[in-house]
């Protein structure tokens, strides 16, 4: 059990800055009291999650949502708060010039604008000591004949190659895929195969991101994870849940068993640790529309921890023996025994050993931080989608 605890102490998660801002549905953005007004206050809130969980020491930023005058100052502020700046996420989907696409657009002017933004994001990486550039493209088409499908692949490949060339030492590019939305006829990076083809063509500093909410119903995500791990091309996760399309709900909310199966493949491959910026990045990608922001992020961290703990409890030797003997029921029973284990007492004990409260959500609520920021952030413009 000591080895399991040590593994859990070393497994780290990255928080998304945008989860702390106001968000909502397609029809309405819902405001909450105490929401951050800039990236500095987002870092303060992210630091609270790390303070009470001990395993969330970095915050991903989204440009231009988190644009500031001095990114070095932002990085310093995050360090003072107890965390660091993580992945830099580009945004080439909220501009009129990208109506027909960004890097895949038929218009050279739009493609040039998108590429300039991607390169700007590498500059942000330099200023914040970030190692990961995370790219997701809303590019696609709505109608047959609207654009040349193959030509669009050439355009994105050209842009990715230019960004790849700009990456510095210790930096890498993480390419995310999405089945559909907002484009409904073709999506330019719709699946892990397309993302893998582009990353393979680019080289070792380009890897694939698996967003757990970006798949069709019934898709075996752990199979994708296993194959990408085997190929050395799994760069990271965007953890969330969905009941329909890409809901970005709290991870583990819709299918905690799926999350366990995914983490079992990660543990089995020995890919649980980030290694100080290298390896698999375990990131959350969520929007908390109706639940309070900071407690929801804490809850998501705890959900991932529970799945990791259960994955670490799988009897690998017994599982392998049953598999080699063709013992179908026996092999399945080994996995189910681990999954059905209540790991909450173990995690509570672990947190106490780390000098933390056994119940992080309860401890956060009792600390009074929510009331403090509600009073202090009464003025100004709250951060949210597009800000």
N, C-alpha and C positions, 0 to 999 in steps of 0.2 A: 504493500500500500504506500510505502514511502516513495517508490518510483513513480507511482501515479500522481501523488501530490507534487513531486518535483516537476513533473511534466506539466501539470496544470498551472504551477507558478510561472513557468517560462512561456506558456502560450499566451500571445498578446493579440489584441483586437484593435482595429482602427475605427474611429468614429467619424461619421460624416457631418461636416459643419452645417449642411443644409437641413439636417434633422432637427436643429435647434430653432429654426426660423418658422414663421407662419406658413402653413401649407393647407391644402384642401383637395377638393375633387375638381373635375373639369368645370364645375358650375359655380364654385364658391371657394375662396380662401378664407379660412376661419382664423380669427385673431385670438391670441391668448395673452394674459398678463405676464410681464417679465421677459418677453421674448427679446433676444439680443438685437442690437441696432447696427452692429458691425462685426467684422471678423474677430476683433479683439475680445468682444464680449462673448462671442461663440466659443473662443478658446477658454475663457473663464468657465463656461458651462461644461465644456468637454472635460476640463480638469476636475470638475465635481464628480463626473462618472468614474474617472480614474481613481480619485480619492477614496471612493467607497467600494470599488471593485478590485483595485490593484493590478488590473491586467489590460487597461485601455490607455496606453501612454501616448497615443498620437491622434491627430485630427486631420482628415483630408479636407482640402479646400477646393472650391469651385470658382473658376474665373469666368466671367466678371462678377459673379455674386459676391465673392470675397475680395474684390479688388481694393487695395489700399495704396497710399502714397509711398509707403516704405515697407517693403516685405521683410527686410532685415529686422525692422522694429517689431513686426508681427511675430517673427520667429523668436525673437528675444522675449517678447511678452509671453508667448506660449511656454518657453522654457521656465520663466519665472513662476508661471502658474503650475508647473509640474508636468507638462507634456511637451510634445514636439509637433511640428508640422509634417504631415505625411504626404500622401499622394496629391498631386495637382491635377484636378479634373478640368478638361477643356469644355467650353460651351460654344458649339457652332450650330445651335438650333433655335436661338431666340433672336433672330434678326430678319428683317424683311428681305435682305439680300439672299437668304437661304431658303426662300420659298420653294425652289426647285432643287434644293440640295446645297451642300457646302463644298466639300472637296470633290464631290461627284457631280456638281452642277454643270449644266451645259454652257454656263456663262463663265468665261475666263476671269472676269472681274470678281465674281463670287468665290471662285476657287482660290484666287490670290488672297482675298480677304480672310478666308478660312485658314489658309496656310500661315498667314502672318500671325493670326491668333494662336495657332498651335505652337509656333516658334516663341511667341511671347510667353506661353506657359512654361517652356523650357527655361526662359529667363527667370521666371518665378521660382522654378526648381533650384536654380543656381543661388538665388538670393535667400532661400529658406532651408537649404541643405536637404531638399527633398530628393528621393531616389527614384520615384515612380511618377510617370506621366500616364494618366488614365484617359483613354479615348473611347467615346461612344458617339456614333453618328446617326442622326435621325434621317439620313439620306435614303431616298427611295422614290418610287413612282406610284401613282394611283391608277393609271390607265394603260392598257396594252398599246404599244406604239408611242407612248409619251416620250421615251428616250431610248437610247441604245444601251441595252443591258451590259454587253461586253465592254463597251467604251467606258461606262461608268466604273467598271472594275479597274480599267487601266488608269483612270483619273485618280481613284483612291490610292492605288499602288504608288503612283508618282508622288502624291502628297506624303504618304507614309514614309517613303524612301528619303524625302527631303528632311523630315523631322528626325528620322533615325540617324541621319548623318550629323545632325546638330547635337544629338545627345552626348553628354560628357562622360567622363570616367565614373563608373559606379551608378550611372543612370540607366533606366530602361523604360520601355514603352509597353503598356498593358492595353490590349485591344479587346473591347467588350462587344458582344453580339446581342441582337434582340430579334425575336421571331417576327414581330410586326409592330406597328404603331410608331410614328403617325402615318406611315405609308402602307397602303393596303394591297397593292398589286405586286410590287417588288420592294424588298428591303435590301440595301446594298451590302450589309453585313448581317445576315439573318440567322446564322447558326455557327456552331463551333468549328465546323469544317471550313467555312469561308474564312473565319478569323485565323484558323490554324494555317491555311494556305498562305495568307498574307504574312503572318509572323515567320513562317518557315523561310519564305523568300527573302525576308529582311535580314534575319540572322539571330544570334543568341540573345540580343538585348530586346527582342520583341517577343512577348508572351501573351497568352489568352486569359481573359477574365471570365469567370463563370458567375453570372448573376442568377441566383436560384429562383427568381421570379420570371425569368425570360424564356420559358419553355412551354411547349404545347402540353396540354393535359396528358398524363401517362408517360411522358418522356422519362427515361431512366437516367437521372442526372449523375448518379454515382458511377455509371458506366463511362460517361463523358469525362468525369474527374479522373477515373482510373486510367483511361487512355492518354489523357493529357499529361498526367503525372509520369506515366511510363515513357512518354516522348520528351519529357523535360520541358514541357511547354505550358504548364499551368502556372500562370503568374499570380493569380489571386482570385478571391471570391468577392462578390457583392452579396452579402447575406440579407435576405428578406423573405417574406411569404406572400403568396397571392391566392385568393380564392377565384378570381377572374382576371385574366390578362396580367398586367404588371401593377399589382396593387401597392407594392412597397410597404407591406405590413411588417410587424415585428417578426423577426426570424423565429421559426419554430411554432408560430401561431397556427398555421394551416396543417402542417404535417411534420411533427417532431420526429417521427420515425424516419422520414426521409433525411432529415438533418443528421440523425445518428448514422444512417447508412453512408452518407457522404463523408462524415468525419471518420468512420471506420476505414474507408479507403485512404484517407490522408494519413491516419496513424499507421496503417499497414505499410505505406510507402515511406515512412520515416520523414514525412514532410510537415510535421506539426509546428516547427519553429521557423521564425522569419530570419534568424541569423543576422540581425542588425541591419535589415533592409533587403537582403537577398532572399531567395526562396519564395514560398507562397505567402501572399499578403492576405490576411483575414480581415476584410473590411465589412462594415455594415453599410447598407444603402437603403435608408428608410425615410418615410415622411410621416410624422405623427400628427394626423389631422384632427383627431378628437381626443387623444390622450395627452396628458402633460408630457412635455418634451424630455426632460432629464430623467424622470422615473422610467419612462418608456425605453430610453437608451440603456439604463441600468438593467432593466428587465431583459432586454435583448442580449446583453453581455452574459447574464446569468443563464439564459436559454442555451447559448452556444457552449458555455462552460459545462452544463449538464450533459450535453451531447458528447462533448470531448471526453468527459469523465467516463461515460458509459462505453465509449469506443475504446478507451484505455483498459477497461475491465474485460474486454473480449479475451478469452483464453485462446491465443493464437495457435498454440501447439495442438490443442484438442480440435480446433477448427480445421487445421490443416490435415490432421490425421483422418478426421471424418470425411473430408473432401477426397482424399486419396483413396479411401476405402469405398467411395461411392455411397456413403451413408447420408442420404438426403435429409432425413428427419434429424439425425444427430447433428449434422452441420448447422441446420437451421436453428436447432435448440441452443447451440452454443451462442449464436448471435442474439437470440431472443432472451436468454438468461441475462446477458449483459444489458440489453435494452430495458428489461423489466426491473433492473436493480434500482432502488431508490438511492440516488447519489446525493441528495440534498444534505443529509447529516454529514457526509464526507466533506462536502464543499463548505458547510458551516464551520466544521472543525479546521479546515484548511485556512479559512479567512481569519479565524482567531489566532492561528499560528503566525499569520502574516501581520498581526496587529490590527486587523480590521473587524468591523462589526459582523456577526454571522449573517444578519439580514440587511443587505446593502440598501434596499428600497426603504425599509423602515427607518434605518439610520439616517438616510438622506432627508426624509420627510421630517424627522425630529430635529434636524440641524438648523432649520429656519432659513435656509438659503433661498427657497422659493419665495417666501414672504419678503426677504431682503431685496431681491431683484425686481419683484413686482412694484415695490415702492421706489427703488432707485431708477428704474427704466420707464418712468411715466411719460417722459417727453421724447421728442425725436421720432424717427421713422423706424418701425420695427422691420427687421430683415424678413424676407419671404421669397417666394418664387419670383425670380427675375430681379432680385435686389440683393 
